[in-house]
Amino acid sequence: MKKILYLLLFIISIITSCSTRSSKELIESADTKVKAGEYNDAIVDYNKALEQDTGNVLAMWNRGNAKVLLQDFKGAVLDYNMVIQRRPSNSNAYLCRGICLKIVNDYPGAIKDLDKVIKLDSNNSNAYQLRGFCKMNLNDQDAALADLNKAIELDPKLPDAYLTRGILKLKTGLTQEACSDLTEASGLGKKEADDLIKKNCK
């Protein structure tokens, strides 16, 4: 009887181990769900992957990205924090965290992250553009303009840089230059520039 019981327990343990998906499989499943727009279900799988492998940076990173798609920016920041703790030289993690902080209007926090991005990757035009936006909203206009100029120097086809620089120049009374930037932004697909052009440019 005992032998039969042990055999049953052994069989159950094998079945259980076979039915438990690995963290890699869970991440793959979650990634598929993200592509299908099933963000909440994807996060469930990322959570399970992290339960199995608490240090899995890919699961942390992808879960943070899924939270961004759900507009859970504070939750995404927590995931990017964990990525940065384990990968302190990952410029993309600082960039994504900086974007989230910008969205929730934590401009000083965003600037710190964007400073780090630029230190790690001095040619990152998006980091300069975003930092310029944050500085503009903190009324540090000269520093904002310098960042936006640098962003456009690095990437002359960066629409957000032209849009932000156009808004900055409107604020500082440089209407003609502002309209030039806004026209450039509109031509690069930034529809937000169109209303500003109608209101401010003849």
C-alpha positions as YAML, in Angstrom:
chain: A
units: angstrom
residues:
- id: 1
  name: MET
  ca: [0.00, 0.00, 0.00]
- id: 2
  name: LYS
  ca: [2.82, 2.38, 0.91]
- id: 3
  name: LYS
  ca: [4.58, 1.59, -2.37]
- id: 4
  name: ILE
  ca: [1.43, 2.46, -4.31]
- id: 5
  name: LEU
  ca: [1.07, 5.73, -2.38]
- id: 6
  name: TYR
  ca: [4.69, 6.70, -3.06]
- id: 7
  name: LEU
  ca: [4.20, 5.83, -6.73]
- id: 8
  name: LEU
  ca: [1.11, 8.02, -6.94]
- id: 9
  name: LEU
  ca: [2.92, 10.93, -5.28]
- id: 10
  name: PHE
  ca: [5.81, 10.48, -7.67]
- id: 11
  name: ILE
  ca: [3.47, 10.51, -10.69]
- id: 12
  name: ILE
  ca: [1.71, 13.62, -9.38]
- id: 13
  name: SER
  ca: [5.04, 15.40, -8.91]
- id: 14
  name: ILE
  ca: [6.02, 14.59, -12.50]
- id: 15
  name: ILE
  ca: [2.69, 15.84, -13.85]
- id: 16
  name: THR
  ca: [2.97, 19.03, -11.81]
- id: 17
  name: SER
  ca: [6.51, 19.73, -12.95]
- id: 18
  name: CYS
  ca: [5.51, 19.12, -16.58]
- id: 19
  name: SER
  ca: [2.51, 21.41, -16.33]
- id: 20
  name: THR
  ca: [4.46, 24.28, -14.77]
- id: 21
  name: ARG
  ca: [5.63, 26.64, -17.46]
- id: 22
  name: SER
  ca: [9.17, 27.97, -17.22]
- id: 23
  name: SER
  ca: [9.81, 31.69, -16.74]
- id: 24
  name: LYS
  ca: [10.99, 31.86, -20.36]
- id: 25
  name: GLU
  ca: [7.73, 30.33, -21.58]
- id: 26
  name: LEU
  ca: [5.71, 32.68, -19.39]
- id: 27
  name: ILE
  ca: [7.55, 35.70, -20.78]
- id: 28
  name: GLU
  ca: [6.99, 34.48, -24.34]
- id: 29
  name: SER
  ca: [3.30, 33.99, -23.56]
- id: 30
  name: ALA
  ca: [3.09, 37.47, -22.03]
- id: 31
  name: ASP
  ca: [4.85, 39.05, -25.00]
- id: 32
  name: THR
  ca: [2.31, 37.44, -27.32]
- id: 33
  name: LYS
  ca: [-0.52, 38.84, -25.22]
- id: 34
  name: VAL
  ca: [1.00, 42.32, -25.34]
- id: 35
  name: LYS
  ca: [1.08, 42.14, -29.15]
- id: 36
  name: ALA
  ca: [-2.61, 41.15, -29.05]
- id: 37
  name: GLY
  ca: [-3.43, 44.11, -26.78]
- id: 38
  name: GLU
  ca: [-4.15, 41.88, -23.78]
- id: 39
  name: TYR
  ca: [-2.02, 43.92, -21.39]
- id: 40
  name: ASN
  ca: [-3.58, 42.88, -18.09]
- id: 41
  name: ASP
  ca: [-3.31, 39.18, -18.96]
- id: 42
  name: ALA
  ca: [0.28, 39.75, -20.04]
- id: 43
  name: ILE
  ca: [1.11, 41.28, -16.66]
- id: 44
  name: VAL
  ca: [-0.29, 38.20, -14.94]
- id: 45
  name: ASP
  ca: [2.20, 36.07, -16.89]
- id: 46
  name: TYR
  ca: [5.08, 38.45, -16.19]
- id: 47
  name: ASN
  ca: [4.19, 38.25, -12.48]
- id: 48
  name: LYS
  ca: [4.29, 34.45, -12.63]
- id: 49
  name: ALA
  ca: [7.64, 34.55, -14.40]
- id: 50
  name: LEU
  ca: [9.04, 36.76, -11.65]
- id: 51
  name: GLU
  ca: [7.66, 34.46, -8.98]
- id: 52
  name: GLN
  ca: [9.78, 31.71, -10.52]
- id: 53
  name: ASP
  ca: [12.80, 33.89, -11.23]
- id: 54
  name: THR
  ca: [12.83, 36.98, -9.03]
- id: 55
  name: GLY
  ca: [15.86, 38.47, -10.77]
- id: 56
  name: ASN
  ca: [14.60, 38.15, -14.33]
- id: 57
  name: VAL
  ca: [15.34, 41.56, -15.82]
- id: 58
  name: LEU
  ca: [13.51, 40.85, -19.08]
- id: 59
  name: ALA
  ca: [10.28, 40.13, -17.18]
- id: 60
  name: MET
  ca: [10.68, 43.36, -15.18]
- id: 61
  name: TRP
  ca: [11.41, 45.37, -18.32]
- id: 62
  name: ASN
  ca: [8.54, 43.95, -20.37]
- id: 63
  name: ARG
  ca: [6.10, 44.26, -17.47]
- id: 64
  name: GLY
  ca: [7.04, 47.93, -17.16]
- id: 65
  name: ASN
  ca: [6.40, 48.41, -20.87]
- id: 66
  name: ALA
  ca: [3.01, 46.70, -20.56]
- id: 67
  name: LYS
  ca: [2.11, 49.03, -17.68]
- id: 68
  name: VAL
  ca: [2.99, 52.01, -19.87]
- id: 69
  name: LEU
  ca: [0.53, 50.71, -22.47]
- id: 70
  name: LEU
  ca: [-2.08, 50.59, -19.69]
- id: 71
  name: GLN
  ca: [-1.10, 54.16, -18.73]
- id: 72
  name: ASP
  ca: [0.00, 52.90, -15.31]
- id: 73
  name: PHE
  ca: [3.03, 55.15, -15.35]
- id: 74
  name: LYS
  ca: [3.74, 54.99, -11.63]
- id: 75
  name: GLY
  ca: [3.63, 51.20, -11.77]
- id: 76
  name: ALA
  ca: [5.96, 51.23, -14.77]
- id: 77
  name: VAL
  ca: [8.42, 53.41, -12.84]
- id: 78
  name: LEU
  ca: [8.61, 50.76, -10.12]
- id: 79
  name: ASP
  ca: [9.52, 48.12, -12.70]
- id: 80
  name: TYR
  ca: [12.12, 50.36, -14.35]
- id: 81
  name: ASN
  ca: [13.56, 51.01, -10.88]
- id: 82
  name: MET
  ca: [14.18, 47.29, -10.50]
- id: 83
  name: VAL
  ca: [15.77, 47.08, -13.94]
- id: 84
  name: ILE
  ca: [18.08, 50.00, -13.15]
- id: 85
  name: GLN
  ca: [19.10, 48.45, -9.84]
- id: 86
  name: ARG
  ca: [20.30, 45.39, -11.73]
- id: 87
  name: ARG
  ca: [21.46, 47.10, -14.94]
- id: 88
  name: PRO
  ca: [22.72, 50.56, -13.89]
- id: 89
  name: SER
  ca: [24.30, 51.20, -17.30]
- id: 90
  name: ASN
  ca: [21.09, 50.53, -19.27]
- id: 91
  name: SER
  ca: [20.36, 53.91, -20.87]
- id: 92
  name: ASN
  ca: [16.99, 52.73, -22.24]
- id: 93
  name: ALA
  ca: [15.72, 52.03, -18.73]
- id: 94
  name: TYR
  ca: [16.58, 55.57, -17.64]
- id: 95
  name: LEU
  ca: [14.98, 56.94, -20.80]
- id: 96
  name: CYS
  ca: [11.73, 55.02, -20.27]
- id: 97
  name: ARG
  ca: [11.60, 55.96, -16.59]
- id: 98
  name: GLY
  ca: [12.29, 59.57, -17.53]
- id: 99
  name: ILE
  ca: [9.42, 59.54, -20.02]
- id: 100
  name: CYS
  ca: [7.06, 58.19, -17.35]
- id: 101
  name: LEU
  ca: [8.16, 60.84, -14.87]
- id: 102
  name: LYS
  ca: [7.65, 63.53, -17.52]
- id: 103
  name: ILE
  ca: [4.13, 62.26, -18.18]
- id: 104
  name: VAL
  ca: [3.22, 62.51, -14.47]
- id: 105
  name: ASN
  ca: [4.76, 66.02, -14.40]
- id: 106
  name: ASP
  ca: [7.75, 65.11, -12.25]
- id: 107
  name: TYR
  ca: [10.04, 67.28, -14.35]
- id: 108
  name: PRO
  ca: [12.99, 67.41, -11.90]
- id: 109
  name: GLY
  ca: [12.93, 63.60, -11.60]
- id: 110
  name: ALA
  ca: [12.71, 63.22, -15.36]
- id: 111
  name: ILE
  ca: [15.64, 65.57, -15.89]
- id: 112
  name: LYS
  ca: [17.82, 63.50, -13.54]
- id: 113
  name: ASP
  ca: [17.08, 60.38, -15.57]
- id: 114
  name: LEU
  ca: [17.64, 62.18, -18.89]
- id: 115
  name: ASP
  ca: [20.95, 63.53, -17.58]
- id: 116
  name: LYS
  ca: [21.94, 59.92, -16.98]
- id: 117
  name: VAL
  ca: [20.83, 58.88, -20.47]
- id: 118
  name: ILE
  ca: [22.93, 61.63, -22.05]
- id: 119
  name: LYS
  ca: [25.92, 60.67, -19.91]
- id: 120
  name: LEU
  ca: [25.61, 57.08, -21.13]
- id: 121
  name: ASP
  ca: [24.65, 57.97, -24.71]
- id: 122
  name: SER
  ca: [25.66, 61.49, -25.69]
- id: 123
  name: ASN
  ca: [24.04, 61.20, -29.14]
- id: 124
  name: ASN
  ca: [20.54, 60.37, -27.90]
- id: 125
  name: SER
  ca: [18.43, 63.04, -29.59]
- id: 126
  name: ASN
  ca: [15.24, 61.95, -27.83]
- id: 127
  name: ALA
  ca: [16.84, 62.49, -24.44]
- id: 128
  name: TYR
  ca: [17.82, 66.06, -25.35]
- id: 129
  name: GLN
  ca: [14.35, 66.76, -26.72]
- id: 130
  name: LEU
  ca: [12.61, 65.41, -23.62]
- id: 131
  name: ARG
  ca: [14.99, 67.22, -21.27]
- id: 132
  name: GLY
  ca: [14.36, 70.43, -23.21]
- id: 133
  name: PHE
  ca: [10.62, 69.96, -22.77]
- id: 134
  name: CYS
  ca: [11.03, 69.44, -19.02]
- id: 135
  name: LYS
  ca: [13.30, 72.46, -18.63]
- id: 136
  name: MET
  ca: [10.84, 74.59, -20.57]
- id: 137
  name: ASN
  ca: [8.11, 73.60, -18.15]
- id: 138
  name: LEU
  ca: [10.39, 74.56, -15.26]
- id: 139
  name: ASN
  ca: [10.91, 77.96, -16.92]
- id: 140
  name: ASP
  ca: [14.60, 77.30, -17.56]
- id: 141
  name: GLN
  ca: [14.22, 78.70, -21.06]
- id: 142
  name: ASP
  ca: [17.87, 79.14, -22.09]
- id: 143
  name: ALA
  ca: [18.79, 75.61, -21.03]
- id: 144
  name: ALA
  ca: [15.66, 74.27, -22.74]
- id: 145
  name: LEU
  ca: [16.56, 75.99, -25.99]
- id: 146
  name: ALA
  ca: [20.11, 74.61, -25.85]
- id: 147
  name: ASP
  ca: [18.77, 71.06, -25.43]
- id: 148
  name: LEU
  ca: [16.25, 71.43, -28.24]
- id: 149
  name: ASN
  ca: [18.89, 72.85, -30.57]
- id: 150
  name: LYS
  ca: [21.11, 69.88, -29.76]
- id: 151
  name: ALA
  ca: [18.27, 67.42, -30.38]
- id: 152
  name: ILE
  ca: [17.67, 68.92, -33.84]
- id: 153
  name: GLU
  ca: [21.38, 68.96, -34.58]
- id: 154
  name: LEU
  ca: [21.53, 65.24, -33.83]
- id: 155
  name: ASP
  ca: [18.30, 64.44, -35.66]
- id: 156
  name: PRO
  ca: [17.03, 67.09, -38.11]
- id: 157
  name: LYS
  ca: [13.86, 65.04, -38.63]
- id: 158
  name: LEU
  ca: [12.75, 64.90, -34.99]
- id: 159
  name: PRO
  ca: [9.23, 66.38, -35.02]
- id: 160
  name: ASP
  ca: [8.80, 66.71, -31.25]
- id: 161
  name: ALA
  ca: [11.93, 68.83, -31.01]
- id: 162
  name: TYR
  ca: [10.61, 71.31, -33.57]
- id: 163
  name: LEU
  ca: [7.20, 71.38, -31.89]
- id: 164
  name: THR
  ca: [8.65, 72.00, -28.44]
- id: 165
  name: ARG
  ca: [11.11, 74.59, -29.72]
- id: 166
  name: GLY
  ca: [8.28, 76.30, -31.55]
- id: 167
  name: ILE
  ca: [6.22, 76.47, -28.36]
- id: 168
  name: LEU
  ca: [9.23, 77.77, -26.45]
- id: 169
  name: LYS
  ca: [9.83, 80.52, -29.01]
- id: 170
  name: LEU
  ca: [6.17, 81.53, -28.87]
- id: 171
  name: LYS
  ca: [6.56, 81.91, -25.11]
- id: 172
  name: THR
  ca: [9.63, 84.09, -25.53]
- id: 173
  name: GLY
  ca: [8.09, 86.27, -28.23]
- id: 174
  name: LEU
  ca: [10.07, 84.94, -31.21]
- id: 175
  name: THR
  ca: [6.94, 84.46, -33.29]
- id: 176
  name: GLN
  ca: [8.52, 84.30, -36.74]
- id: 177
  name: GLU
  ca: [11.10, 81.71, -35.66]
- id: 178
  name: ALA
  ca: [8.38, 79.83, -33.77]
- id: 179
  name: CYS
  ca: [6.21, 79.61, -36.86]
- id: 180
  name: SER
  ca: [9.13, 78.23, -38.85]
- id: 181
  name: ASP
  ca: [9.63, 75.47, -36.27]
- id: 182
  name: LEU
  ca: [5.92, 74.73, -36.06]
- id: 183
  name: THR
  ca: [5.67, 74.47, -39.84]
- id: 184
  name: GLU
  ca: [8.58, 72.03, -39.80]
- id: 185
  name: ALA
  ca: [6.88, 70.01, -37.05]
- id: 186
  name: SER
  ca: [3.63, 69.92, -39.01]
- id: 187
  name: GLY
  ca: [5.45, 68.74, -42.12]
- id: 188
  name: LEU
  ca: [6.97, 65.92, -40.07]
- id: 189
  name: GLY
  ca: [3.53, 64.77, -38.95]
- id: 190
  name: LYS
  ca: [2.90, 66.60, -35.67]
- id: 191
  name: LYS
  ca: [-0.76, 67.55, -35.96]
- id: 192
  name: GLU
  ca: [-0.57, 69.48, -32.68]
- id: 193
  name: ALA
  ca: [1.42, 72.10, -34.55]
- id: 194
  name: ASP
  ca: [-1.45, 72.88, -36.93]
- id: 195
  name: ASP
  ca: [-3.66, 74.60, -34.33]
- id: 196
  name: LEU
  ca: [-0.70, 76.62, -33.07]
- id: 197
  name: ILE
  ca: [0.07, 77.73, -36.61]
- id: 198
  name: LYS
  ca: [-3.56, 78.82, -37.16]
- id: 199
  name: LYS
  ca: [-3.57, 80.82, -33.92]
- id: 200
  name: ASN
  ca: [-0.15, 82.42, -34.12]
- id: 201
  name: CYS
  ca: [1.15, 82.43, -37.70]
- id: 202
  name: LYS
  ca: [-0.05, 84.49, -40.65]
...
